[in-house]
Amino acid sequence: MRLLHLLQLASASGYALRGAAPQPAASAPLRRARSLAMMPNSILEEAAEAAVLTDPRSSTTPAAAAECAHGGGDTGRSALILGWFFAKDRELEYVRRMYAKNGFDEVVIRPSKVGLISKPRGWYRTLRRQLQPGRRRAEPRSQSVDSQSLDSLDRHFDVVHCMSGGFLALYVLLRSKVGLRFSTLLCDSTPILPKPAAFTRFARAYLASIGLRLPLKLLPERLHQWLVEGRWWLSIFYIKMKHRLLTLLGRLQGVELNRWMSGPVDWGLSGDYDRVATHALGTIYEGAAQCAGSEIIFLYNKADPFIDPADVANAAELAREVGLAVREVETSTDHIKALFSSPRTVFSLLRRGGEGGEEAAAGDAAREGGGAAG
């Protein structure tokens, strides 16, 4: 079963390599990923045919490899922060200041807009805007924290920090053919995976956190998830019909968008959300593999009601199986509060070489005795 799971990950995110010539001096993650090509061709071909997806960034150029190795230039360390749902501008500005205070010269903040990142129709709109041939992409209208164009993210960052729903934002960015590369991925109180079970859990935890407990008593979790699944099915069906109609009208949708429609959209329509979640993880891990020696850090609280610890464990296991360096660090702070309550933990993890993060987390846990509220 693990082999089949890994093959699905490989085929969904571009790891199924067929007929590839030997490549000199490949990075360790890519060498291990390419070892999948040693498996029987029939199995790989069946997996690739079932997924109908390939990653648009199938190789790393020498210039990109050098950029990863040297931190992207002479300007010091850089970070991209993908914010959590409902984050306020002042909170994101605090995150920016904390990174600047800890030696990051370039800090780009990108909020995770709930309307775009938390629902299938939002993913479709974002991908279609980027992938449809000949479509004019809107330029940012302001200089606020969310005004950066996607083209400005086509570069290397030393750190990408996904906070809660920021994990889904990263998935959408990478599927939109944004050439984002990174050396360290910090998954802070995430992954929140693209499946109804994860969103139901998150929604119920959010309602409880703002004091709306009566609706939770009236709406059992199983019924709540059934309603989410129904809403998602209607949304995905709408996406499928709209895409089919536009195609029949002769409006080119683009090869990559068509492949996404025949992959995750079809899987979601049939209720196979585990495969959709695996595809999201595979997309992000393929992005991580663009930089040799890249690392993924999972910083989370096992008692966090917003996320499922099993999702974190499975995501970490998959990352290891494709050859990525992985660290799992537990904290006692509440959801996305580590940077606010124990910044020493976060920046110890992000220190060059990464020493000291686990010890800092343990020390903070002993002092806090249960973490921050909220």
C-alpha positions in Angstrom: 0.0 0.0 0.0 2.8 2.4 0.7 4.3 1.8 -2.7 1.0 2.5 -4.3 0.6 5.7 -2.2 4.0 6.9 -3.2 3.3 6.1 -6.9 0.2 8.2 -6.7 2.2 11.0 -5.2 4.8 10.7 -7.9 2.4 10.6 -10.8 0.3 13.5 -9.4 3.2 15.9 -8.9 5.5 15.0 -11.7 7.9 12.5 -10.2 7.0 9.7 -12.7 9.9 10.1 -15.1 9.9 7.9 -18.1 12.7 7.5 -20.6 14.9 10.1 -18.9 18.6 10.2 -19.7 21.1 10.0 -16.8 21.6 13.4 -15.3 25.0 14.4 -13.8 25.3 15.5 -10.1 21.6 15.5 -9.3 20.6 16.6 -5.8 19.8 14.0 -3.2 16.0 14.6 -3.2 15.9 14.4 -7.0 18.1 11.3 -7.1 15.7 9.5 -4.8 12.7 10.8 -6.6 14.2 9.6 -9.9 14.8 6.2 -8.4 11.1 5.7 -9.1 12.1 5.3 -12.7 13.8 2.0 -11.7 10.3 0.5 -11.0 8.5 -1.5 -13.7 7.4 0.7 -16.5 3.9 -0.7 -16.6 3.2 0.3 -13.0 4.6 3.8 -13.5 2.8 4.3 -16.8 -0.5 3.2 -15.3 0.0 5.6 -12.4 0.9 8.4 -14.7 -2.0 7.7 -17.0 -4.4 7.7 -14.0 -3.1 11.0 -12.7 -2.9 12.7 -16.2 -0.7 15.4 -14.5 2.9 16.5 -14.8 4.6 19.3 -13.1 5.4 22.3 -15.3 8.8 22.8 -13.7 10.3 19.5 -14.6 14.0 20.5 -14.2 16.2 22.9 -12.4 18.4 25.2 -14.4 22.1 25.7 -13.4 21.2 29.3 -12.6 18.4 28.3 -10.4 20.5 25.8 -8.6 23.2 28.4 -8.0 20.5 30.8 -6.7 19.3 28.2 -4.2 22.8 27.5 -3.0 23.8 31.1 -2.5 20.5 32.4 -1.0 19.3 34.2 -4.1 21.9 36.9 -4.3 24.0 39.3 -2.2 21.1 40.9 -0.3 21.0 38.6 2.7 18.2 36.2 3.7 14.7 36.4 2.2 11.3 35.1 3.4 7.9 34.7 1.9 5.1 34.6 4.5 1.8 33.0 3.4 -0.6 34.2 6.0 -3.5 32.5 7.8 -7.2 32.9 7.1 -8.7 36.1 8.5 -5.3 37.6 9.4 -5.4 41.4 9.9 -2.9 43.7 8.3 -1.4 44.8 11.6 -0.8 41.2 12.5 1.0 40.5 9.3 3.0 43.7 9.7 4.1 42.3 13.1 5.3 39.1 11.4 7.2 41.2 8.9 8.9 43.2 11.7 9.8 40.0 13.6 11.5 38.6 10.5 13.4 41.8 9.8 14.5 41.9 13.4 15.9 38.4 13.1 18.1 39.1 10.1 15.8 38.8 7.1 16.5 41.6 4.7 13.7 40.8 2.2 10.3 39.8 3.7 7.3 39.4 1.4 3.9 39.0 3.0 1.0 37.4 1.1 -2.4 37.0 2.9 -4.5 33.9 2.2 -7.8 35.3 1.0 -10.6 33.0 2.3 -12.7 33.5 -0.8 -9.9 32.3 -3.1 -8.0 29.8 -1.0 -10.7 28.0 1.0 -13.0 26.7 -1.8 -12.6 24.8 -5.1 -14.1 27.7 -7.1 -11.5 30.0 -5.8 -8.7 27.6 -6.8 -10.2 27.3 -10.3 -10.5 31.1 -10.7 -6.9 31.6 -9.6 -5.5 28.8 -11.8 -7.6 29.9 -14.8 -6.4 33.5 -14.5 -2.8 32.3 -14.6 -2.9 29.3 -17.0 -5.4 30.4 -19.7 -3.5 31.2 -22.9 -3.6 34.9 -23.9 -5.3 36.0 -20.7 -4.3 39.5 -19.5 -3.2 39.3 -15.9 -4.4 42.1 -13.7 -1.6 44.2 -12.1 -1.8 45.1 -8.4 -3.9 48.2 -7.7 -2.3 49.2 -4.3 0.8 48.9 -2.2 -0.9 46.9 0.6 0.5 43.6 1.9 -1.5 41.6 -0.6 -0.6 43.8 -3.7 2.3 41.8 -5.1 1.7 40.3 -8.5 2.3 36.6 -8.9 5.1 37.3 -11.3 7.1 39.0 -8.5 7.1 35.6 -6.7 8.9 33.9 -9.6 12.2 33.7 -7.6 14.0 32.0 -4.8 13.3 32.6 -1.1 15.4 31.2 1.7 12.3 30.6 3.7 8.6 30.1 2.9 6.6 30.2 6.0 3.1 28.8 5.6 0.8 29.7 8.5 -2.4 27.6 8.7 -4.3 28.1 5.4 -1.1 29.4 3.8 -0.3 25.8 2.9 -3.2 25.8 0.4 -2.1 29.2 -0.9 1.3 27.7 -1.7 -0.3 24.8 -3.5 -2.4 27.2 -5.7 0.7 29.3 -6.4 2.7 26.3 -7.5 -0.1 24.9 -9.6 -0.4 28.3 -11.3 3.1 27.9 -12.7 4.6 30.5 -10.5 8.3 29.6 -10.5 8.6 29.9 -6.7 11.7 28.2 -5.2 12.7 27.8 -1.6 15.4 26.3 0.6 13.3 25.9 3.8 9.5 25.4 4.0 8.1 26.0 7.5 4.6 24.5 7.9 3.3 26.3 10.9 0.0 24.8 12.3 -0.6 23.1 8.9 -1.1 21.3 6.5 -4.8 22.0 6.2 -5.4 19.7 3.2 -7.9 20.2 0.4 -10.5 17.8 1.7 -13.9 18.2 3.4 -12.8 16.5 6.6 -10.0 19.0 7.1 -12.2 22.0 6.4 -15.0 20.7 8.6 -12.5 20.3 11.5 -11.1 23.8 10.9 -14.5 25.4 10.6 -15.7 23.9 13.9 -12.5 24.9 15.7 -12.9 28.5 14.4 -16.5 28.7 15.5 -15.6 27.4 18.9 -12.7 29.9 19.1 -15.1 32.9 18.6 -17.6 31.6 21.1 -20.3 30.2 18.7 -20.7 26.9 20.4 -24.5 26.6 20.1 -24.4 25.9 16.3 -21.8 23.2 17.0 -24.2 21.5 19.4 -27.1 21.7 16.9 -24.9 20.5 14.0 -23.1 17.2 14.7 -19.7 16.9 13.1 -20.7 14.0 10.8 -23.7 16.1 9.4 -21.5 19.1 9.2 -18.9 17.3 7.0 -21.7 15.8 4.9 -22.9 19.4 4.2 -19.4 20.5 3.3 -19.0 17.6 0.9 -22.3 18.4 -0.7 -21.4 22.1 -1.2 -18.0 21.1 -2.6 -19.6 18.6 -5.0 -21.9 21.3 -6.3 -19.0 23.7 -6.7 -16.8 21.2 -8.5 -19.7 20.2 -10.8 -20.1 23.9 -11.6 -16.4 24.2 -12.4 -16.5 21.1 -14.6 -19.6 22.3 -16.6 -18.2 25.8 -17.0 -14.9 24.5 -18.3 -16.6 22.2 -20.7 -18.8 24.9 -22.0 -16.0 27.3 -22.6 -14.0 24.6 -24.4 -17.0 23.8 -26.6 -17.3 27.6 -27.4 -13.7 27.4 -28.7 -12.1 29.4 -25.9 -8.7 27.7 -25.3 -8.2 26.9 -21.6 -4.6 25.7 -21.8 -2.9 22.3 -21.5 -2.0 22.7 -17.8 -5.5 23.8 -16.8 -7.1 21.0 -18.8 -4.8 18.5 -17.0 -5.8 20.0 -13.6 -9.4 19.6 -14.5 -9.0 16.0 -15.5 -7.0 15.3 -12.4 -7.9 16.8 -9.0 -11.3 18.2 -10.2 -12.4 14.8 -11.5 -11.1 13.1 -8.3 -13.0 15.5 -6.2 -16.2 15.0 -8.2 -15.9 11.3 -7.5 -15.2 11.9 -3.8 -11.6 10.8 -3.9 -10.3 13.6 -1.7 -7.4 11.6 -0.3 -6.0 11.6 -3.8 -6.6 15.3 -4.1 -4.7 15.9 -0.8 -1.9 13.7 -2.0 -1.7 15.7 -5.2 -1.4 18.9 -3.2 1.4 17.5 -1.1 3.2 16.2 -4.2 3.0 19.6 -5.9 4.6 21.3 -2.9 7.2 18.6 -2.5 8.2 18.9 -6.1 8.6 22.6 -5.5 10.8 21.9 -2.5 12.9 19.5 -4.6 14.0 22.4 -6.9 16.6 23.4 -4.4 19.3 20.9 -3.4 19.3 20.2 0.4 15.9 21.8 0.9 14.1 21.1 4.2 10.5 20.9 5.4 9.8 21.8 9.0 6.4 20.9 10.6 5.8 23.1 13.7 2.6 22.2 15.4 0.7 21.4 18.6 -0.8 17.9 18.7 -3.7 19.3 20.8 -4.5 22.0 18.2 -8.2 21.6 17.3 -7.7 23.3 13.9 -5.6 20.5 12.4 -5.5 16.7 12.4 -2.2 15.4 13.8 -2.6 12.4 11.5 -2.5 14.7 8.5 0.8 16.2 9.8 2.3 12.8 10.3 1.2 11.5 6.9 2.5 14.7 5.2 5.9 14.3 7.0 6.1 10.6 6.0 5.4 11.3 2.4 8.1 14.0 2.4 10.6 11.6 3.7 9.6 8.9 1.2 10.5 11.3 -1.7 13.9 12.1 -0.2 13.3 15.5 1.4 14.8 16.4 4.8 12.1 16.7 7.4 11.8 17.9 11.0 8.7 17.6 13.1 8.7 20.0 16.1 6.0 20.1 18.7 5.0 23.3 20.5 2.6 24.0 23.3 1.3 27.2 21.7 -2.1 27.5 20.2 -2.9 27.6 16.5 -0.4 29.9 14.6 0.7 31.5 17.9 4.3 30.2 18.0 5.7 33.3 16.3 3.8 35.6 18.7 4.2 33.6 21.9 7.6 32.0 21.4 9.5 33.6 18.5 12.7 32.2 19.8 11.4 28.7 18.8 10.6 29.8 15.2 13.9 31.6 14.5 16.0 29.0 16.1 14.5 26.5 13.6 15.2 28.9 10.7 18.8 29.7 11.8 21.3 28.6 9.2 21.9 24.9 10.0 18.7 24.8 12.1 20.3 24.0 15.4 18.5 24.6 18.6 14.9 24.8 17.4 13.7 21.6 19.2 15.4 22.7 22.4 13.8 26.1 22.2 10.4 24.6 21.7 10.8 22.4 24.7 12.0 25.3 26.9 9.1 27.4 25.8 6.6 24.6 26.5 7.9 24.3 30.0 7.6 28.0 30.7 4.2 28.5 29.0 2.5 25.5 30.5 -0.2 25.2 27.9 0.4 28.0 25.4 -1.4 31.2 24.5 -5.2 31.6 24.2 -7.1 32.4 21.1 
